[in-house]
Amino acid sequence: MYKVFVNDKPLFLTNQIQKETDFQLFLLESIDIKELIIKIFKNKVDKAFLYHPDEKEMLKKLKTKIPIEKAGGGLVYNQNNEVLFIFRNKKWDLPKGGIEKGEEIEDTAIREVEEETGVTGLKITKKLPKTYHIFKRNGRYKLKITHWFEMKTNYKGTLTAQANEGIEKVVWKNPAEIEMALKNSYENIKLLFE
């Protein structure tokens, strides 16, 4: 099963039909995905299942219906076991951004963390689950697939918010502060802390 977020509402890709649920069920094969996305954005659909019998094929099928944008990002820890957060669009988020032509996804993740926060000396310690969300840019809906990596750094310098990306603040947060930040964050970011 895949969880795709549309305006922070869940859209599940599944190969199982469940009875008695408050989710609306649609067939991935025949759904007009743009129409469903618009309904979710307009709060006409709260949560939905997209059914496809073959789990290995469902993500491929979705990719034929909506353009894809790949991104890389980091869940970054310092020596004090604090996590690096950015504040953008009135929400706490993790640094991430789009892949550039010819770039490996790990390099994208490190570059984006450095650009958005000023933090350097990053080392990837493990691959984390990918997240999926649908957004609208220039009048078109796209599926963003973000490849996440846990990173560590000994960086002690100044944190620098990338203002031209709309980032207002960059801060290290301890476990108690993380819990508070996640109350004002995105659903796909919360998944990385589960």
Phi and psi in degrees as GROMACS dihedral restraints (atoms count N, CA, C in turn):
[ dihedral_restraints ]
;  ai    aj    ak    al  type     phi  dphi    fc
    3     4     5     6     1  -117.3    20    10
    4     5     6     7     1   141.4    20    10
    6     7     8     9     1  -105.5    20    10
    7     8     9    10     1   118.5    20    10
    9    10    11    12     1  -114.1    20    10
   10    11    12    13     1   131.2    20    10
   12    13    14    15     1  -101.8    20    10
   13    14    15    16     1   134.2    20    10
   15    16    17    18     1  -121.8    20    10
   16    17    18    19     1   110.5    20    10
   18    19    20    21     1    55.1    20    10
   19    20    21    22     1    40.7    20    10
   21    22    23    24     1    66.7    20    10
   22    23    24    25     1    13.4    20    10
   24    25    26    27     1  -106.2    20    10
   25    26    27    28     1   141.0    20    10
   27    28    29    30     1   -80.4    20    10
   28    29    30    31     1   137.7    20    10
   30    31    32    33     1  -125.8    20    10
   31    32    33    34     1   111.9    20    10
   33    34    35    36     1   -97.8    20    10
   34    35    36    37     1   129.9    20    10
   36    37    38    39     1   -91.8    20    10
   37    38    39    40     1   122.0    20    10
   39    40    41    42     1  -140.3    20    10
   40    41    42    43     1   156.2    20    10
   42    43    44    45     1  -112.7    20    10
   43    44    45    46     1    17.0    20    10
   45    46    47    48     1  -127.9    20    10
   46    47    48    49     1   138.4    20    10
   48    49    50    51     1  -100.0    20    10
   49    50    51    52     1   124.2    20    10
   51    52    53    54     1  -109.5    20    10
   52    53    54    55     1   136.8    20    10
   54    55    56    57     1   -84.7    20    10
   55    56    57    58     1   157.0    20    10
   57    58    59    60     1    53.2    20    10
   58    59    60    61     1    71.1    20    10
   60    61    62    63     1  -136.7    20    10
   61    62    63    64     1   156.0    20    10
   63    64    65    66     1   -88.8    20    10
   64    65    66    67     1     7.5    20    10
   66    67    68    69     1   -88.8    20    10
   67    68    69    70     1   144.6    20    10
   69    70    71    72     1   -83.9    20    10
   70    71    72    73     1   143.9    20    10
   72    73    74    75     1  -111.9    20    10
   73    74    75    76     1   131.7    20    10
   75    76    77    78     1  -130.0    20    10
   76    77    78    79     1   152.1    20    10
   78    79    80    81     1   -87.3    20    10
   79    80    81    82     1   120.4    20    10
   81    82    83    84     1   -58.6    20    10
   82    83    84    85     1   -36.1    20    10
   84    85    86    87     1   -57.8    20    10
   85    86    87    88     1   -41.4    20    10
   87    88    89    90     1  -112.2    20    10
   88    89    90    91     1    -3.5    20    10
   90    91    92    93     1   -68.0    20    10
   91    92    93    94     1   140.2    20    10
   93    94    95    96     1   -85.8    20    10
   94    95    96    97     1    97.3    20    10
   96    97    98    99     1   -60.8    20    10
   97    98    99   100     1   -38.0    20    10
   99   100   101   102     1   -63.2    20    10
  100   101   102   103     1   -41.7    20    10
  102   103   104   105     1   -61.5    20    10
  103   104   105   106     1   -44.4    20    10
  105   106   107   108     1   -63.2    20    10
  106   107   108   109     1   -43.6    20    10
  108   109   110   111     1   -60.5    20    10
  109   110   111   112     1   -43.8    20    10
  111   112   113   114     1   -61.0    20    10
  112   113   114   115     1   -42.7    20    10
  114   115   116   117     1   -61.8    20    10
  115   116   117   118     1   -39.4    20    10
  117   118   119   120     1   -67.1    20    10
  118   119   120   121     1   -45.5    20    10
  120   121   122   123     1   -60.4    20    10
  121   122   123   124     1   -32.8    20    10
  123   124   125   126     1   -89.4    20    10
  124   125   126   127     1     9.7    20    10
  126   127   128   129     1    62.4    20    10
  127   128   129   130     1    25.1    20    10
  129   130   131   132     1   -87.6    20    10
  130   131   132   133     1   -20.7    20    10
  132   133   134   135     1  -128.9    20    10
  133   134   135   136     1   126.8    20    10
  135   136   137   138     1   -88.7    20    10
  136   137   138   139     1   -40.6    20    10
  138   139   140   141     1  -158.0    20    10
  139   140   141   142     1   146.0    20    10
  141   142   143   144     1  -146.8    20    10
  142   143   144   145     1   154.7    20    10
  144   145   146   147     1  -106.0    20    10
  145   146   147   148     1   135.3    20    10
  147   148   149   150     1  -108.1    20    10
  148   149   150   151     1   115.2    20    10
  150   151   152   153     1   -95.0    20    10
  151   152   153   154     1   134.1    20    10
  153   154   155   156     1  -144.9    20    10
  154   155   156   157     1   133.9    20    10
  156   157   158   159     1   -66.4    20    10
  157   158   159   160     1   -26.4    20    10
  159   160   161   162     1  -107.0    20    10
  160   161   162   163     1   109.1    20    10
  162   163   164   165     1   -58.9    20    10
  163   164   165   166     1   -35.2    20    10
  165   166   167   168     1   -70.4    20    10
  166   167   168   169     1   -23.5    20    10
  168   169   170   171     1   -97.9    20    10
  169   170   171   172     1   -16.7    20    10
  171   172   173   174     1   -63.1    20    10
  172   173   174   175     1   -41.3    20    10
  174   175   176   177     1   -69.1    20    10
  175   176   177   178     1   -38.6    20    10
  177   178   179   180     1   -59.6    20    10
  178   179   180   181     1   -42.8    20    10
  180   181   182   183     1   -63.5    20    10
  181   182   183   184     1   -43.7    20    10
  183   184   185   186     1   -61.8    20    10
  184   185   186   187     1   -39.7    20    10
  186   187   188   189     1   -64.2    20    10
  187   188   189   190     1   -22.0    20    10
  189   190   191   192     1   -79.5    20    10
  190   191   192   193     1   -15.3    20    10
  192   193   194   195     1  -100.8    20    10
  193   194   195   196     1   -13.1    20    10
  195   196   197   198     1  -151.1    20    10
  196   197   198   199     1   137.5    20    10
  198   199   200   201     1   -63.8    20    10
  199   200   201   202     1   148.6    20    10
  201   202   203   204     1  -106.1    20    10
  202   203   204   205     1   143.1    20    10
  204   205   206   207     1  -128.2    20    10
  205   206   207   208     1   125.4    20    10
  207   208   209   210     1   -94.3    20    10
  208   209   210   211     1   142.4    20    10
  210   211   212   213     1  -139.9    20    10
  211   212   213   214     1   160.9    20    10
  213   214   215   216     1  -130.1    20    10
  214   215   216   217     1   144.4    20    10
  216   217   218   219     1  -151.2    20    10
  217   218   219   220     1   171.4    20    10
  219   220   221   222     1  -130.3    20    10
  220   221   222   223     1   138.4    20    10
  222   223   224   225     1  -100.9    20    10
  223   224   225   226     1    97.2    20    10
  225   226   227   228     1  -102.0    20    10
  226   227   228   229     1   128.4    20    10
  228   229   230   231     1  -110.2    20    10
  229   230   231   232     1   140.5    20    10
  231   232   233   234     1   -97.9    20    10
  232   233   234   235     1  -174.8    20    10
  234   235   236   237     1   -64.0    20    10
  235   236   237   238     1   -23.0    20    10
  237   238   239   240     1   -90.2    20    10
  238   239   240   241     1    10.2    20    10
  240   241   242   243     1    63.6    20    10
  241   242   243   244     1    27.6    20    10
  243   244   245   246     1   -92.0    20    10
  244   245   246   247     1   155.2    20    10
  246   247   248   249     1  -108.9    20    10
  247   248   249   250     1   140.9    20    10
  249   250   251   252     1   -82.2    20    10
  250   251   252   253     1   122.0    20    10
  252   253   254   255     1  -121.0    20    10
  253   254   255   256     1   151.6    20    10
  255   256   257   258     1  -117.3    20    10
  256   257   258   259     1   153.9    20    10
  258   259   260   261     1  -117.1    20    10
  259   260   261   262     1   117.3    20    10
  261   262   263   264     1  -149.1    20    10
  262   263   264   265     1   143.5    20    10
  264   265   266   267     1    53.5    20    10
  265   266   267   268     1    39.2    20    10
  267   268   269   270     1    64.6    20    10
  268   269   270   271     1    21.2    20    10
  270   271   272   273     1  -138.5    20    10
  271   272   273   274     1   153.1    20    10
  273   274   275   276     1   -81.8    20    10
  274   275   276   277     1   136.1    20    10
  276   277   278   279     1  -143.9    20    10
  277   278   279   280     1   172.9    20    10
  279   280   281   282     1  -108.3    20    10
  280   281   282   283     1   149.9    20    10
  282   283   284   285     1   -66.9    20    10
  283   284   285   286     1   133.6    20    10
  285   286   287   288     1  -163.8    20    10
  286   287   288   289     1   164.0    20    10
  288   289   290   291     1  -174.7    20    10
  289   290   291   292     1   174.0    20    10
  291   292   293   294     1   -70.9    20    10
  292   293   294   295     1   149.4    20    10
  294   295   296   297     1   -74.9    20    10
  295   296   297   298     1   143.3    20    10
  297   298   299   300     1  -100.9    20    10
  298   299   300   301     1   154.4    20    10
  300   301   302   303     1   -53.3    20    10
  301   302   303   304     1   128.8    20    10
  303   304   305   306     1    80.2    20    10
  304   305   306   307     1     2.3    20    10
  306   307   308   309     1   -92.5    20    10
  307   308   309   310     1   141.3    20    10
  309   310   311   312     1   -76.9    20    10
  310   311   312   313     1   147.5    20    10
  312   313   314   315     1   -62.5    20    10
  313   314   315   316     1   -33.3    20    10
  315   316   317   318     1   -64.6    20    10
  316   317   318   319     1   -38.9    20    10
  318   319   320   321     1   -66.8    20    10
  319   320   321   322     1   -37.7    20    10
  321   322   323   324     1   -58.6    20    10
  322   323   324   325     1   -49.1    20    10
  324   325   326   327     1   -59.8    20    10
  325   326   327   328     1   -46.5    20    10
  327   328   329   330     1   -65.4    20    10
  328   329   330   331     1   -45.5    20    10
  330   331   332   333     1   -60.1    20    10
  331   332   333   334     1   -45.0    20    10
  333   334   335   336     1   -64.8    20    10
  334   335   336   337     1   -42.0    20    10
  336   337   338   339     1   -60.3    20    10
  337   338   339   340     1   -46.2    20    10
  339   340   341   342     1   -61.1    20    10
  340   341   342   343     1   -46.8    20    10
  342   343   344   345     1   -65.4    20    10
  343   344   345   346     1   -42.8    20    10
  345   346   347   348     1   -79.6    20    10
  346   347   348   349     1   -20.3    20    10
  348   349   350   351     1  -127.2    20    10
  349   350   351   352     1   -17.9    20    10
  351   352   353   354     1    83.3    20    10
  352   353   354   355     1    -2.1    20    10
  354   355   356   357     1   -78.4    20    10
  355   356   357   358     1   134.2    20    10
  357   358   359   360     1  -124.4    20    10
  358   359   360   361     1  -177.8    20    10
  360   361   362   363     1    69.8    20    10
  361   362   363   364     1    33.5    20    10
  363   364   365   366     1   -83.1    20    10
  364   365   366   367     1   135.6    20    10
  366   367   368   369     1  -127.2    20    10
  367   368   369   370     1   126.9    20    10
  369   370   371   372     1   -74.6    20    10
  370   371   372   373     1   127.2    20    10
  372   373   374   375     1  -104.1    20    10
  373   374   375   376     1   -28.0    20    10
  375   376   377   378     1  -166.4    20    10
  376   377   378   379     1   158.7    20    10
  378   379   380   381     1   -83.8    20    10
  379   380   381   382     1   137.6    20    10
  381   382   383   384     1  -109.0    20    10
  382   383   384   385     1   169.0    20    10
  384   385   386   387     1   -61.1    20    10
  385   386   387   388     1   149.5    20    10
  387   388   389   390     1   -75.8    20    10
  388   389   390   391     1   153.3    20    10
  390   391   392   393     1  -119.7    20    10
  391   392   393   394     1   156.9    20    10
  393   394   395   396     1  -131.9    20    10
  394   395   396   397     1   129.2    20    10
  396   397   398   399     1  -149.1    20    10
  397   398   399   400     1   153.9    20    10
  399   400   401   402     1  -105.2    20    10
  400   401   402   403     1   133.9    20    10
  402   403   404   405     1  -136.6    20    10
  403   404   405   406     1   169.1    20    10
  405   406   407   408     1  -118.9    20    10
  406   407   408   409     1   129.4    20    10
  408   409   410   411     1  -140.6    20    10
  409   410   411   412     1   132.6    20    10
  411   412   413   414     1    51.9    20    10
  412   413   414   415     1    41.1    20    10
  414   415   416   417     1    76.5    20    10
  415   416   417   418     1     4.8    20    10
  417   418   419   420     1  -120.2    20    10
  418   419   420   421     1   139.6    20    10
  420   421   422   423     1   -85.4    20    10
  421   422   423   424     1   141.5    20    10
  423   424   425   426     1  -137.7    20    10
  424   425   426   427     1   152.3    20    10
  426   427   428   429     1   -99.2    20    10
  427   428   429   430     1   117.5    20    10
  429   430   431   432     1   -95.7    20    10
  430   431   432   433     1   123.0    20    10
  432   433   434   435     1  -106.5    20    10
  433   434   435   436     1   113.6    20    10
  435   436   437   438     1  -104.2    20    10
  436   437   438   439     1   123.7    20    10
  438   439   440   441     1   -90.8    20    10
  439   440   441   442     1   118.6    20    10
  441   442   443   444     1  -104.2    20    10
  442   443   444   445     1   146.4    20    10
  444   445   446   447     1  -134.7    20    10
  445   446   447   448     1   136.1    20    10
  447   448   449   450     1   -77.7    20    10
  448   449   450   451     1   134.3    20    10
  450   451   452   453     1  -131.4    20    10
  451   452   453   454     1   154.7    20    10
  453   454   455   456     1  -126.1    20    10
  454   455   456   457     1   150.5    20    10
  456   457   458   459     1  -150.8    20    10
  457   458   459   460     1   152.8    20    10
  459   460   461   462     1  -102.5    20    10
  460   461   462   463     1    10.4    20    10
  462   463   464   465     1   -56.9    20    10
  463   464   465   466     1   131.0    20    10
  465   466   467   468     1  -124.6    20    10
  466   467   468   469     1     7.0    20    10
  468   469   470   471     1   -78.5    20    10
  469   470   471   472     1  -167.0    20    10
  471   472   473   474     1   -74.7    20    10
  472   473   474   475     1   138.3    20    10
  474   475   476   477     1   -87.9    20    10
  475   476   477   478     1   131.1    20    10
  477   478   479   480     1  -124.6    20    10
  478   479   480   481     1   111.8    20    10
  480   481   482   483     1   -73.4    20    10
  481   482   483   484     1   132.4    20    10
  483   484   485   486     1   -80.4    20    10
  484   485   486   487     1    92.0    20    10
  486   487   488   489     1   -60.3    20    10
  487   488   489   490     1   -36.9    20    10
  489   490   491   492     1   -69.7    20    10
  490   491   492   493     1    -7.6    20    10
  492   493   494   495     1  -101.5    20    10
  493   494   495   496     1     9.5    20    10
  495   496   497   498     1    78.6    20    10
  496   497   498   499     1    14.0    20    10
  498   499   500   501     1   -84.8    20    10
  499   500   501   502     1   122.9    20    10
  501   502   503   504     1   -92.1    20    10
  502   503   504   505     1   -35.4    20    10
  504   505   506   507     1  -143.6    20    10
  505   506   507   508     1   150.3    20    10
  507   508   509   510     1  -130.8    20    10
  508   509   510   511     1   126.3    20    10
  510   511   512   513     1  -145.0    20    10
  511   512   513   514     1   153.1    20    10
  513   514   515   516     1   -88.9    20    10
  514   515   516   517     1   135.7    20    10
  516   517   518   519     1  -124.4    20    10
  517   518   519   520     1   135.9    20    10
  519   520   521   522     1   -82.4    20    10
  520   521   522   523     1   171.7    20    10
  522   523   524   525     1   -52.4    20    10
  523   524   525   526     1   -41.3    20    10
  525   526   527   528     1   -66.8    20    10
  526   527   528   529     1   -40.1    20    10
  528   529   530   531     1   -69.5    20    10
  529   530   531   532     1   -33.0    20    10
  531   532   533   534     1   -62.1    20    10
  532   533   534   535     1   -45.2    20    10
  534   535   536   537     1   -56.7    20    10
  535   536   537   538     1   -42.7    20    10
  537   538   539   540     1   -67.6    20    10
  538   539   540   541     1   -43.9    20    10
  540   541   542   543     1   -60.8    20    10
  541   542   543   544     1   -38.5    20    10
  543   544   545   546     1   -67.4    20    10
  544   545   546   547     1   -17.8    20    10
  546   547   548   549     1   -70.8    20    10
  547   548   549   550     1   -20.2    20    10
  549   550   551   552     1  -126.2    20    10
  550   551   552   553     1    59.0    20    10
  552   553   554   555     1  -138.9    20    10
  553   554   555   556     1  -172.8    20    10
  555   556   557   558     1   -94.2    20    10
  556   557   558   559     1   151.1    20    10
  558   559   560   561     1   -59.0    20    10
  559   560   561   562     1   -38.7    20    10
  561   562   563   564     1   -70.4    20    10
  562   563   564   565     1   -26.4    20    10
  564   565   566   567     1   -71.6    20    10
  565   566   567   568     1   -41.1    20    10
  567   568   569   570     1   -58.1    20    10
  568   569   570   571     1   -34.5    20    10
  570   571   572   573     1   -58.8    20    10
  571   572   573   574     1   -32.6    20    10
  573   574   575   576     1   -70.6    20    10
  574   575   576   577     1   -17.6    20    10
  576   577   578   579     1  -101.2    20    10
  577   578   579   580     1    -0.5    20    10
